[in-house]
């Protein structure tokens, strides 16, 4: 008997989810997505092109196909309560309920939760109810701050003093943030890393560490994006993250899950911890309540164990470390994006793919018309190179990206030994 699974979302992340699920030959997949993803469409029994936040439509589609499980990809769907509706209908859901997803969708809730339960890694912060209050705090704060709208911003809402804006620029920015809470945090210095884990309500099973690259242009310059690419090492660790750092980060995530249980909000799904490794150890930049994009493409490409079994055990609350294994290989993910992304992307430009050996191709914000791929206004597609070393994986991903012709670009420095060595040296310098 086939296992019928619904995937909510249509980005590169969901293409990776679908691809990983289909390694189980008994899987029968369905998908609802706002725009038609040509890669996902070819792999599913049926797709519905419809807003992923329409709770009633998602539930009706799931019932129509008698799905047994669902994986909710986008944060906006979690915020809308899609997981709640599916769970209430008896459909096993990998994706936390709306109240639990506040760990991502409400940054104020997250920080207050960490403070209430004395969870480690919480930066000094101030929640402001008005732009005027935030502006006054910035004026009087000694040092630099990270300025964050409390709600969802697609990874593009943060402004960091001393990096993206000066003090007056930060004040000008908060004055544009009307009708919402504003979170001001101490600026963290160090190296970022992502630790994602499968969570069944109480047990966390970690995935390989990933480092994302948010900035639009090479050399970590330009505005923030949803992520231009990411990499993992064959060791599943990084040289700038010690065993003690890893243990501290995992403990923070475990304490957070336990705190959510105490709050009456058990967590089932993927917990994404974005950490800044500082001279004093890991600090929490943010939590996400789902797979990262692009990070999902790295880890799911490496996943050796049966993803469907992991889904079943998350839902049943019986997840064990033995359920999860990853290949001991390196990966480099590089996104192809419209040339003027993220500020002035142009849609409708045709692109042509070249050879992409030793890589996995994941489609994202791209359409196929008459057999021709065309850009949209967000990230287009990604190549994940895989190899015994970071250099091998990067070379494969870079060759595939260079083979794409059209009005697009990518960050050629992601996963390079030069950039990797720079980040390792930076962490070593911070720690003396």
Beta strands, then each sheet from edge to edge (+ up, - down):
strand 1: 3-8
strand 2: 27-33
strand 3: 46-49
strand 4: 69-72
strand 5: 92-94
strand 6: 125-128
strand 7: 145-149
strand 8: 159-160
strand 9: 182-186
strand 10: 191-200
strand 11: 204-206
strand 12: 211-212
strand 13: 215-217
strand 14: 221-224
strand 15: 229-232
strand 16: 268-278
strand 17: 281-288
strand 18: 330-338
strand 19: 350-351
strand 20: 359-363
strand 21: 366-369
strand 22: 372-375
strand 23: 381-387
strand 24: 408-409
sheet 1: 3+ 2+ 1+ 4+ 5+
sheet 2: 6+ 9- 7+ 8-
sheet 3: 11+ 10- 16+ 17-
sheet 4: 12+ 15- 18+ 23- 20+
sheet 5: 12+ 15- 18+ 24-
sheet 6: 13+ 14-
sheet 7: 19+ 22- 21+
end
